[in-house]
Amino acid sequence: MKYMLLMQFSAAGADFPAVDTWTPEEFRAHIDFMGEVNAKLMADGEFVQGEGLGGPEQARIVRAGENGAPVVTEGPFAETKEFLAGFWIVDCETPQRAVEIAAFISTAPGPGGRPLNMPIEVRPVMSGPPQEM
């Protein structure tokens, strides 16, 4: 079964300073940890895909306008307090294994090497519509 692990960031819920205030060494340790997570998942045969995402200041909201023409709105918006920082798609034998991986990702280091304990949302990737439909 495939699962998507979503790394959410919330400025309101974070008990660590903004990433742009971290030292280069702290930021490098965080990125290196993510590389190690990916390498382990690959070695275990569980890695499908994983990506970090640009910040909300780079986000665009797109809707279909008249005749289907794109209408683009730039972010971020003042009310935005949370954003998706990155994701993984893993292929695991059990839902419990996906939860274990998410918990490990949550230990990514931040300032001073302390675990950030960022929330990681775990969702099954659907291969088709639910059977009851």
Beta strands, then each sheet from edge to edge (+ up, - down):
strand 1: 2-10
strand 2: 47-52
strand 3: 60-64
strand 4: 70-74
strand 5: 82-91
strand 6: 120-124
sheet 1: 2+ 5- 1+ 6-
sheet 2: 3+ 4-
end
